[in-house]
Amino acid sequence: MVKGYVALDKPNQLEALRGEFVKMKKEKGDPIFIGYHQIRNSKRLFDFSNSVEVIQDLFTAHDFIEDDNVKYVFPIPMTIDGELPSTKNIRQKPFYTVDKECPGVWIKIF
């Protein structure tokens, strides 16, 4: 159950992003398309689908989105500059980066 991701005894860092998420989502209907750019702490390989699933579970648990099924959301890789994959950039630009000092994820709603 995704509601289990909300720990009431710990600071809720995701909640601080609610206002920005609401602004990005404004006037966009369902489904929303969320671009993700992963910033990893190492060159270790990862599964993109698993990495966004936990984030989308958190968005659902915190009521940012109603559910993370295809009626409401589609995850898409993007560059750090917010570009979606296209025939011009698909193998020319990185769709994830490595930064040992500042790992995380950039998101953008399209």
Summary of the structure (lengths in Angstrom):
residues: 110
radius of gyration: 14.5
end to end distance: 27.3
largest distance: 47.0
contacts: 258
relative contact order: 0.26
helix: 27%
strand: 21%
